[in-house]
Amino acid sequence: MPERWRQLAVLSLGELLALSLWFSVSAVLPALRREWALGDAGSAALTVAVQLGFITGTLGAALANLPDIWPARRVMVAGTLLGAAANAWLALAVDSLAAALALRFVTGVAMAGAYPPAMKIMATWFREGRGLAIGILVGALTVGSAMPHLIRGLTDLPWRQTRDPWAILASEVMLQQTQAPRVVPKWLAFVDAYPTPSECAAASLGDVLRHRCLRPIRRTQLRRGDAAGARGHPTSQRFRWRPPGTDRRRGHGRTW
């Protein structure tokens, strides 16, 4: 493979990863709306702030003639690192809309250092076939900016919409036994039937097991456990059900 195509591949990968910061807040917007009580205006402002930052950064770089003062690669690396740092700070240490808007603005400024320099670098490698190279690079940054929407679509699971510890615990127990798509309807039915731990504790074991929230238990185990408990046998707990992953003979539970 010619060197210029290798450089284009590396450059496209860098753009794909860097531009994923643009709409990164979209992947967690439902959680932010709940925790910060955001309205439509606040949610839109988190995206608009990035665009304003990008315009400001691009205009400032053009007025300062930054790409000619600094090598384009250094500008691109600096912009990518600044955007990643602002995004990480938002995720780890921010709990208010005002600070989030400031960091999203900084992310937009950083994106101005990641996108235009990449075009300049690409142009230096492709005097011929430049149109194809531009198409590949623009395609990479388009996919990168769309990645947060894809992540949100693939991971928008119902237990992520609640902060109820009981509902979250039920989802964790079920997810230990099978795939997430199979858990969703079972979890919804279980939480609807037993919204609190006390209601679940008051129900019979058979009723709970009918929701398939625990791994199947053999009837012989239930009969032996009930009989031993009725006799007050000190080892009656040996025949009780165990959470998935604690069965010493099987090692893990079955799937549904």
C-alpha positions as CSV (number, residue, x, y, z in Angstrom):
1,M,0.0,0.0,0.0
2,P,1.4,3.4,-0.9
3,E,2.4,5.6,2.0
4,R,-0.2,8.3,1.3
5,W,-3.0,5.8,1.7
6,R,-1.6,4.6,5.0
7,Q,-1.4,8.2,6.2
8,L,-5.0,8.7,5.1
9,A,-6.2,5.6,7.0
10,V,-4.5,6.9,10.2
11,L,-5.8,10.4,9.7
12,S,-9.4,9.1,9.1
13,L,-9.2,7.0,12.2
14,G,-8.1,10.0,14.2
15,E,-10.9,12.1,12.8
16,L,-13.5,9.4,13.5
17,L,-12.4,9.2,17.2
18,A,-12.0,13.0,17.7
19,L,-15.3,14.0,16.1
20,S,-17.1,11.5,18.4
21,L,-16.8,14.2,21.0
22,W,-19.1,16.5,19.1
23,F,-22.4,14.8,20.0
24,S,-21.1,12.8,23.0
25,V,-23.6,14.4,25.3
26,S,-26.4,12.9,23.2
27,A,-25.5,9.5,24.5
28,V,-26.2,10.5,28.1
29,L,-28.8,13.2,27.5
30,P,-31.7,11.2,29.0
31,A,-29.8,10.7,32.3
32,L,-28.8,14.4,32.3
33,R,-32.4,15.4,31.8
34,R,-33.4,13.4,34.9
35,E,-30.6,14.3,37.2
36,W,-30.3,18.0,36.3
37,A,-34.0,18.5,35.6
38,L,-33.2,19.8,32.1
39,G,-35.9,21.2,29.9
40,D,-35.8,21.3,26.1
41,A,-33.9,24.6,26.1
42,G,-31.1,23.2,28.4
43,S,-30.8,20.1,26.3
44,A,-30.5,22.0,23.1
45,A,-28.0,24.4,24.6
46,L,-25.6,21.5,25.3
47,T,-25.4,20.9,21.6
48,V,-25.5,24.5,20.5
49,A,-22.5,25.3,22.8
50,V,-20.3,23.0,20.8
51,Q,-21.2,24.6,17.5
52,L,-20.6,28.1,18.9
53,G,-17.2,26.9,20.2
54,F,-16.3,25.4,16.8
55,I,-17.2,28.7,15.1
56,T,-15.2,30.7,17.6
57,G,-12.2,28.3,17.4
58,T,-12.2,28.3,13.6
59,L,-12.4,32.1,13.4
60,G,-9.7,32.6,16.0
61,A,-7.4,30.1,14.3
62,A,-7.9,31.8,11.0
63,L,-7.3,35.3,12.4
64,A,-4.2,34.2,14.3
65,N,-3.0,32.2,11.2
66,L,-2.5,29.3,13.6
67,P,-2.0,26.5,11.0
68,D,1.0,28.4,9.5
69,I,2.5,29.1,12.9
70,W,2.2,25.6,14.3
71,P,2.6,22.4,12.3
72,A,-0.9,21.1,11.4
73,R,-0.2,17.8,13.2
74,R,0.6,19.5,16.5
75,V,-2.6,21.6,16.2
76,M,-4.6,18.5,15.6
77,V,-3.1,16.5,18.5
78,A,-3.5,19.5,20.8
79,G,-7.2,20.0,19.8
80,T,-8.0,16.3,20.2
81,L,-6.4,16.1,23.7
82,L,-8.1,19.3,24.8
83,G,-11.5,18.0,23.6
84,A,-10.9,14.7,25.4
85,A,-9.9,16.4,28.6
86,A,-13.0,18.7,28.5
87,N,-15.3,15.7,27.9
88,A,-13.8,13.7,30.7
89,W,-14.1,16.6,33.1
90,L,-17.7,17.0,32.2
91,A,-18.3,13.3,32.8
92,L,-16.4,13.0,36.1
93,A,-16.7,16.3,38.0
94,V,-19.6,18.5,36.7
95,D,-23.1,18.5,38.2
96,S,-24.5,21.8,36.9
97,L,-25.7,23.1,33.5
98,A,-23.6,26.2,33.6
99,A,-20.3,24.3,34.0
100,A,-21.4,21.8,31.4
101,L,-22.1,24.5,28.8
102,A,-18.7,26.0,29.4
103,L,-17.0,22.6,28.9
104,R,-19.1,21.9,25.8
105,F,-18.0,25.3,24.4
106,V,-14.3,24.3,25.0
107,T,-15.0,21.0,23.3
108,G,-16.2,22.9,20.2
109,V,-13.1,25.1,20.2
110,A,-11.0,21.9,20.4
111,M,-12.8,20.4,17.4
112,A,-11.7,23.5,15.4
113,G,-8.2,22.2,16.0
114,A,-9.0,18.7,15.0
115,Y,-11.0,19.1,11.8
116,P,-9.5,21.9,9.6
117,P,-5.8,20.8,10.1
118,A,-6.8,17.3,9.1
119,M,-7.9,18.6,5.7
120,K,-4.6,20.5,5.3
121,I,-2.6,17.4,6.1
122,M,-4.6,15.3,3.7
123,A,-4.1,17.9,0.9
124,T,-0.3,17.7,1.3
125,W,-0.4,13.9,0.6
126,F,-2.9,13.9,-2.3
127,R,-2.1,16.0,-5.3
128,E,-3.9,13.3,-7.4
129,G,-7.1,11.6,-6.3
130,R,-7.8,14.4,-3.8
131,G,-11.5,14.2,-4.3
132,L,-11.6,10.5,-3.2
133,A,-9.4,11.3,-0.2
134,I,-11.7,14.2,0.8
135,G,-14.7,11.9,0.6
136,I,-13.0,9.3,2.8
137,L,-12.0,11.8,5.4
138,V,-15.4,13.5,5.5
139,G,-17.0,10.1,5.7
140,A,-14.9,9.3,8.7
141,L,-15.7,12.4,10.6
142,T,-19.4,12.0,9.8
143,V,-19.4,8.5,11.2
144,G,-17.4,9.7,14.2
145,S,-19.9,12.5,15.0
146,A,-22.8,10.0,14.6
147,M,-21.3,7.4,17.0
148,P,-22.8,8.8,20.2
149,H,-26.3,8.4,18.6
150,L,-25.5,4.8,17.8
151,I,-24.3,4.1,21.3
152,R,-27.4,5.7,22.7
153,G,-29.6,3.6,20.5
154,L,-27.9,0.3,21.3
155,T,-27.7,0.9,25.1
156,D,-31.0,2.7,25.8
157,L,-32.1,0.0,28.3
158,P,-35.1,0.5,30.7
159,W,-33.2,0.0,33.9
160,R,-31.0,3.0,33.0
161,Q,-34.0,5.2,33.2
162,T,-34.5,4.6,37.0
163,R,-32.5,5.3,40.1
164,D,-34.5,2.8,42.3
165,P,-31.9,0.5,43.9
166,W,-34.4,-2.4,44.0
167,A,-35.1,-2.2,40.3
168,I,-31.4,-1.9,39.5
169,L,-30.5,-4.9,41.7
170,A,-33.2,-7.0,39.9
171,S,-31.6,-6.1,36.5
172,E,-28.1,-7.0,37.7
173,V,-29.3,-10.4,38.9
174,M,-31.1,-11.1,35.6
175,L,-28.2,-9.9,33.5
176,Q,-25.9,-12.4,35.1
177,Q,-27.9,-15.2,33.6
178,T,-28.7,-14.2,30.0
179,Q,-28.4,-11.5,27.3
180,A,-29.8,-8.0,27.8
181,P,-32.5,-8.3,25.0
182,R,-34.0,-11.3,26.8
183,V,-33.9,-9.6,30.2
184,V,-35.9,-6.5,29.2
185,P,-39.4,-8.0,29.1
186,K,-38.7,-10.2,32.1
187,W,-37.4,-7.3,34.1
188,L,-40.4,-5.1,33.2
189,A,-42.8,-7.8,34.3
190,F,-40.9,-8.5,37.5
191,V,-40.7,-4.8,38.6
192,D,-44.3,-4.3,37.8
193,A,-45.3,-7.3,39.9
194,Y,-42.8,-6.6,42.8
195,P,-42.0,-2.9,42.9
196,T,-40.5,-3.1,46.4
197,P,-38.4,-5.7,48.2
198,S,-41.1,-6.2,50.8
199,E,-43.7,-7.2,48.2
200,C,-41.2,-9.7,46.7
201,A,-40.4,-11.2,50.1
202,A,-44.2,-11.6,50.9
203,A,-44.7,-13.6,47.7
204,S,-44.1,-17.3,47.5
205,L,-41.0,-18.7,45.9
206,G,-43.0,-20.3,43.1
207,D,-44.7,-17.0,42.2
208,V,-41.3,-15.3,42.0
209,L,-39.8,-18.0,39.9
210,R,-42.6,-17.8,37.4
211,H,-41.1,-14.4,36.4
212,R,-37.8,-16.3,35.5
213,C,-35.8,-13.8,37.5
214,L,-33.6,-16.5,39.0
215,R,-32.1,-19.6,37.5
216,P,-34.4,-22.6,37.3
217,I,-34.5,-24.7,40.5
218,R,-35.2,-28.4,40.4
219,R,-38.4,-29.5,42.2
220,T,-36.4,-32.1,44.2
221,Q,-34.3,-29.3,45.7
222,L,-37.4,-27.4,46.7
223,R,-39.0,-30.5,48.2
224,R,-35.9,-31.4,50.1
225,G,-35.4,-27.9,51.4
226,D,-39.0,-27.6,52.6
227,A,-38.9,-31.0,54.3
228,A,-35.6,-30.3,56.0
229,G,-36.9,-26.9,57.1
230,A,-40.0,-28.5,58.6
231,R,-37.9,-30.9,60.6
232,G,-35.6,-28.0,61.7
233,H,-32.7,-29.7,60.1
234,P,-29.5,-27.7,60.7
235,T,-28.4,-28.2,57.1
236,S,-31.7,-27.1,55.5
237,Q,-30.1,-24.0,54.0
238,R,-28.0,-26.3,51.9
239,F,-31.0,-27.0,49.7
240,R,-32.1,-23.4,49.3
241,W,-31.7,-21.6,46.0
242,R,-28.4,-19.7,45.5
243,P,-27.9,-16.6,43.3
244,P,-26.3,-17.3,39.9
245,G,-22.5,-17.9,40.1
246,T,-22.6,-19.4,43.6
247,D,-23.6,-23.0,42.7
248,R,-20.5,-25.0,43.5
249,R,-21.4,-27.9,41.2
250,R,-22.5,-26.0,38.1
251,G,-20.4,-22.8,38.4
252,H,-23.1,-20.6,36.9
253,G,-26.8,-20.5,36.1
254,R,-28.6,-21.5,33.0
255,T,-29.9,-19.1,30.4
256,W,-33.6,-18.6,29.6
